[in-house]
Amino acid sequence: MRAKVFLPLGMTNTTFDFARALRGNVAQPHGDDPDGKTVRARMDLNESIVPARPAGGVWTSARDLSKYVAMELAKGALPAAQAPRLGGEPPRAARASGRRR
């Protein structure tokens, strides 16, 4: 995932490593305490139950997530300075005309 998705998109704050996630700039869960005050949620559950981790274990920042969402909305296209598509295929219009963008 890191070599094929995260690095090509420039997602430098995205990881499956729980310890690295806690040291980095990643979204962390929050909830209300008994008095109704919003506080950061305890993380010890994530050390023992893998399914409780976000998105199948991926920890990311809002900025990195926006890069992934932009690629999805562009139907797999990477930023202009990168390869034409994450899967390595040129866009459909370019394939149909025989040229690559």
Buried (B, 14 or more C-beta within 10 A) or exposed (E): EEEEBBEBBBBBBBBBEBEEBEEBEBBEEEEEEEEEEEEEBEBEEBEEEEEEBBEEBBBBBEEBBEBBEEBEEEEBBBEEEEEBBBEEEBBEEBEEEEEEE
